[in-house]
Amino acid sequence: MKQYNAIKAKYPDALLLFRVGDFYETFGSDAVKTAGILGIILTKRGAGSESEIELAGFPHHSLNTYLPKLVKAGERVAICDQLEDPKQTKNIVKRGVTELVTPGVALNDEVLVSKSNNFLCSVYFDKKNIGISFLDISTGEFLTSQGNAEYIDKLLQNFSPSEVLVSKQKRAKFNETFGDDFHTFYLEDWVYQTDYAYETLVKHFDTKTLKGSVLKIYKKA
């Protein structure tokens, strides 16, 4: 469990599907939640011992059957695979997360609905206005706007995002303003700071400044 715990610590807000042989296993609270969503059996590992822990899993070849159910239930899922052939090593098999799938970030055909967008949304509260953006990574569509709470609420209702990103410090304000019907994920406040956004855009566009047309994009965001 040492390897599992180390990887889980890097993805505390996601269900970790941990590949063990021909199965993807989940442990502890992840197992309880997974079993409830998927309707599979919840068992225990090390039953009766001090290391007893809940366990729930399914065959690895059934991933495309079960993954969509977890994501559509609003869960973020980290898929941890074996990175080497178990037959080629005498030590613990190396494992690592090969994909993080969230309601708003998915390329799996079984997760996506072909006739509708799968928008990842981000909401930012300024002193006077509220900024909002929508991104569908499966189509490349990217939309931004800003306005008062009433206007932003209409956009949220019309675009019906699969996942909404909000600053942790604005959790209460978001729920108070827009309700709790959305699948939300709360990011650290520094992600929304101007300096971080500026640095991210500079690296993305591989430039030293955001002058010219790039600056116009930045201001709209």
Contacts in CASP RR format, 6 or more apart in sequence:
PFRMAT RR
TARGET T0000
AUTHOR 0000-0000-0000
METHOD contacts of the structure
MODEL  1
MKQYNAIKAKYPDALLLFRVGDFYETFGSDAVKTAGILGIILTKRGAGSE
SEIELAGFPHHSLNTYLPKLVKAGERVAICDQLEDPKQTKNIVKRGVTEL
VTPGVALNDEVLVSKSNNFLCSVYFDKKNIGISFLDISTGEFLTSQGNAE
YIDKLLQNFSPSEVLVSKQKRAKFNETFGDDFHTFYLEDWVYQTDYAYET
LVKHFDTKTLKGSVLKIYKKA
1 27 0 8 1.000
1 51 0 8 1.000
1 53 0 8 1.000
3 92 0 8 1.000
3 95 0 8 1.000
4 16 0 8 1.000
4 18 0 8 1.000
4 27 0 8 1.000
7 16 0 8 1.000
7 18 0 8 1.000
7 78 0 8 1.000
7 80 0 8 1.000
7 95 0 8 1.000
7 96 0 8 1.000
7 97 0 8 1.000
8 16 0 8 1.000
8 30 0 8 1.000
10 97 0 8 1.000
11 76 0 8 1.000
11 78 0 8 1.000
11 97 0 8 1.000
11 100 0 8 1.000
13 76 0 8 1.000
13 185 0 8 1.000
14 75 0 8 1.000
14 76 0 8 1.000
14 77 0 8 1.000
14 78 0 8 1.000
14 100 0 8 1.000
14 102 0 8 1.000
15 26 0 8 1.000
15 30 0 8 1.000
15 33 0 8 1.000
15 34 0 8 1.000
15 70 0 8 1.000
15 75 0 8 1.000
15 76 0 8 1.000
15 77 0 8 1.000
15 78 0 8 1.000
16 26 0 8 1.000
16 27 0 8 1.000
16 30 0 8 1.000
16 78 0 8 1.000
16 80 0 8 1.000
16 97 0 8 1.000
17 24 0 8 1.000
17 25 0 8 1.000
17 26 0 8 1.000
17 63 0 8 1.000
17 67 0 8 1.000
17 77 0 8 1.000
17 78 0 8 1.000
17 79 0 8 1.000
17 80 0 8 1.000
18 24 0 8 1.000
18 25 0 8 1.000
18 26 0 8 1.000
18 27 0 8 1.000
18 80 0 8 1.000
18 95 0 8 1.000
19 25 0 8 1.000
19 60 0 8 1.000
19 79 0 8 1.000
19 80 0 8 1.000
19 81 0 8 1.000
19 82 0 8 1.000
19 95 0 8 1.000
21 60 0 8 1.000
21 82 0 8 1.000
21 86 0 8 1.000
22 59 0 8 1.000
22 60 0 8 1.000
22 61 0 8 1.000
23 57 0 8 1.000
23 58 0 8 1.000
23 59 0 8 1.000
23 60 0 8 1.000
24 57 0 8 1.000
24 58 0 8 1.000
24 59 0 8 1.000
24 60 0 8 1.000
24 63 0 8 1.000
24 79 0 8 1.000
25 31 0 8 1.000
25 55 0 8 1.000
25 56 0 8 1.000
25 57 0 8 1.000
26 33 0 8 1.000
26 34 0 8 1.000
26 55 0 8 1.000
26 56 0 8 1.000
26 57 0 8 1.000
27 45 0 8 1.000
27 53 0 8 1.000
27 54 0 8 1.000
27 55 0 8 1.000
28 53 0 8 1.000
28 54 0 8 1.000
28 55 0 8 1.000
29 54 0 8 1.000
31 42 0 8 1.000
31 53 0 8 1.000
31 54 0 8 1.000
31 55 0 8 1.000
31 56 0 8 1.000
31 57 0 8 1.000
32 42 0 8 1.000
32 54 0 8 1.000
32 56 0 8 1.000
33 75 0 8 1.000
34 40 0 8 1.000
34 56 0 8 1.000
34 57 0 8 1.000
34 70 0 8 1.000
35 41 0 8 1.000
35 42 0 8 1.000
35 54 0 8 1.000
35 56 0 8 1.000
36 42 0 8 1.000
37 69 0 8 1.000
37 70 0 8 1.000
37 73 0 8 1.000
37 75 0 8 1.000
38 56 0 8 1.000
38 58 0 8 1.000
38 66 0 8 1.000
38 69 0 8 1.000
38 70 0 8 1.000
40 56 0 8 1.000
40 57 0 8 1.000
40 58 0 8 1.000
41 56 0 8 1.000
42 54 0 8 1.000
42 55 0 8 1.000
42 56 0 8 1.000
43 54 0 8 1.000
43 55 0 8 1.000
43 56 0 8 1.000
44 52 0 8 1.000
44 53 0 8 1.000
44 54 0 8 1.000
44 55 0 8 1.000
45 51 0 8 1.000
45 52 0 8 1.000
45 53 0 8 1.000
45 54 0 8 1.000
45 55 0 8 1.000
46 52 0 8 1.000
46 53 0 8 1.000
58 66 0 8 1.000
63 79 0 8 1.000
64 108 0 8 1.000
64 110 0 8 1.000
65 110 0 8 1.000
67 77 0 8 1.000
67 79 0 8 1.000
67 101 0 8 1.000
67 108 0 8 1.000
67 110 0 8 1.000
67 111 0 8 1.000
68 108 0 8 1.000
68 110 0 8 1.000
68 111 0 8 1.000
70 77 0 8 1.000
71 77 0 8 1.000
71 101 0 8 1.000
71 102 0 8 1.000
71 103 0 8 1.000
71 106 0 8 1.000
71 111 0 8 1.000
72 103 0 8 1.000
72 111 0 8 1.000
74 103 0 8 1.000
74 163 0 8 1.000
74 183 0 8 1.000
75 103 0 8 1.000
76 100 0 8 1.000
76 101 0 8 1.000
76 102 0 8 1.000
76 103 0 8 1.000
76 185 0 8 1.000
77 100 0 8 1.000
77 101 0 8 1.000
77 102 0 8 1.000
78 97 0 8 1.000
78 99 0 8 1.000
78 100 0 8 1.000
79 97 0 8 1.000
79 98 0 8 1.000
79 99 0 8 1.000
79 100 0 8 1.000
79 101 0 8 1.000
80 95 0 8 1.000
80 96 0 8 1.000
80 97 0 8 1.000
80 98 0 8 1.000
81 95 0 8 1.000
81 96 0 8 1.000
81 97 0 8 1.000
81 98 0 8 1.000
82 93 0 8 1.000
82 94 0 8 1.000
82 95 0 8 1.000
83 93 0 8 1.000
83 94 0 8 1.000
83 95 0 8 1.000
83 96 0 8 1.000
84 93 0 8 1.000
84 94 0 8 1.000
86 93 0 8 1.000
101 108 0 8 1.000
101 111 0 8 1.000
102 120 0 8 1.000
102 163 0 8 1.000
102 185 0 8 1.000
103 162 0 8 1.000
103 163 0 8 1.000
103 183 0 8 1.000
104 118 0 8 1.000
104 119 0 8 1.000
104 120 0 8 1.000
104 137 0 8 1.000
104 161 0 8 1.000
104 162 0 8 1.000
104 163 0 8 1.000
105 120 0 8 1.000
105 137 0 8 1.000
105 163 0 8 1.000
106 112 0 8 1.000
106 118 0 8 1.000
106 138 0 8 1.000
106 162 0 8 1.000
107 137 0 8 1.000
107 138 0 8 1.000
111 118 0 8 1.000
112 118 0 8 1.000
112 138 0 8 1.000
117 136 0 8 1.000
117 139 0 8 1.000
117 141 0 8 1.000
117 159 0 8 1.000
118 136 0 8 1.000
118 137 0 8 1.000
118 138 0 8 1.000
118 162 0 8 1.000
119 134 0 8 1.000
119 135 0 8 1.000
119 136 0 8 1.000
119 141 0 8 1.000
119 159 0 8 1.000
119 160 0 8 1.000
119 161 0 8 1.000
119 162 0 8 1.000
120 134 0 8 1.000
120 135 0 8 1.000
120 136 0 8 1.000
120 137 0 8 1.000
120 161 0 8 1.000
120 162 0 8 1.000
120 163 0 8 1.000
120 165 0 8 1.000
121 132 0 8 1.000
121 133 0 8 1.000
121 134 0 8 1.000
121 135 0 8 1.000
121 156 0 8 1.000
121 159 0 8 1.000
121 161 0 8 1.000
121 163 0 8 1.000
121 164 0 8 1.000
121 165 0 8 1.000
122 132 0 8 1.000
122 133 0 8 1.000
122 135 0 8 1.000
122 164 0 8 1.000
122 165 0 8 1.000
122 166 0 8 1.000
123 130 0 8 1.000
123 131 0 8 1.000
123 132 0 8 1.000
123 152 0 8 1.000
123 164 0 8 1.000
123 165 0 8 1.000
123 166 0 8 1.000
123 170 0 8 1.000
123 174 0 8 1.000
123 178 0 8 1.000
124 130 0 8 1.000
124 131 0 8 1.000
124 132 0 8 1.000
124 167 0 8 1.000
124 192 0 8 1.000
125 131 0 8 1.000
125 167 0 8 1.000
125 170 0 8 1.000
125 173 0 8 1.000
125 174 0 8 1.000
126 146 0 8 1.000
129 146 0 8 1.000
129 147 0 8 1.000
129 148 0 8 1.000
130 146 0 8 1.000
130 147 0 8 1.000
130 148 0 8 1.000
130 149 0 8 1.000
130 152 0 8 1.000
131 144 0 8 1.000
131 145 0 8 1.000
131 146 0 8 1.000
131 147 0 8 1.000
131 152 0 8 1.000
132 144 0 8 1.000
132 145 0 8 1.000
132 146 0 8 1.000
132 152 0 8 1.000
132 155 0 8 1.000
132 156 0 8 1.000
133 142 0 8 1.000
133 143 0 8 1.000
133 144 0 8 1.000
133 145 0 8 1.000
133 221 0 8 1.000
134 141 0 8 1.000
134 142 0 8 1.000
134 143 0 8 1.000
134 144 0 8 1.000
134 155 0 8 1.000
134 159 0 8 1.000
134 161 0 8 1.000
135 141 0 8 1.000
135 142 0 8 1.000
135 143 0 8 1.000
136 142 0 8 1.000
143 159 0 8 1.000
144 220 0 8 1.000
144 221 0 8 1.000
145 151 0 8 1.000
145 152 0 8 1.000
145 155 0 8 1.000
146 152 0 8 1.000
149 177 0 8 1.000
149 178 0 8 1.000
152 178 0 8 1.000
153 177 0 8 1.000
153 178 0 8 1.000
156 164 0 8 1.000
156 178 0 8 1.000
156 182 0 8 1.000
161 182 0 8 1.000
162 183 0 8 1.000
163 182 0 8 1.000
163 183 0 8 1.000
163 184 0 8 1.000
163 185 0 8 1.000
164 174 0 8 1.000
164 182 0 8 1.000
164 183 0 8 1.000
164 184 0 8 1.000
164 185 0 8 1.000
165 184 0 8 1.000
165 185 0 8 1.000
165 186 0 8 1.000
165 187 0 8 1.000
166 174 0 8 1.000
166 184 0 8 1.000
166 185 0 8 1.000
166 186 0 8 1.000
166 187 0 8 1.000
167 186 0 8 1.000
167 187 0 8 1.000
167 188 0 8 1.000
167 189 0 8 1.000
167 191 0 8 1.000
167 192 0 8 1.000
168 186 0 8 1.000
168 187 0 8 1.000
168 188 0 8 1.000
168 189 0 8 1.000
169 189 0 8 1.000
171 184 0 8 1.000
171 186 0 8 1.000
174 184 0 8 1.000
190 196 0 8 1.000
197 218 0 8 1.000
197 221 0 8 1.000
198 210 0 8 1.000
198 218 0 8 1.000
201 210 0 8 1.000
201 214 0 8 1.000
201 217 0 8 1.000
201 218 0 8 1.000
201 221 0 8 1.000
202 208 0 8 1.000
202 209 0 8 1.000
202 210 0 8 1.000
205 214 0 8 1.000
207 214 0 8 1.000
209 215 0 8 1.000
210 217 0 8 1.000
210 218 0 8 1.000
END
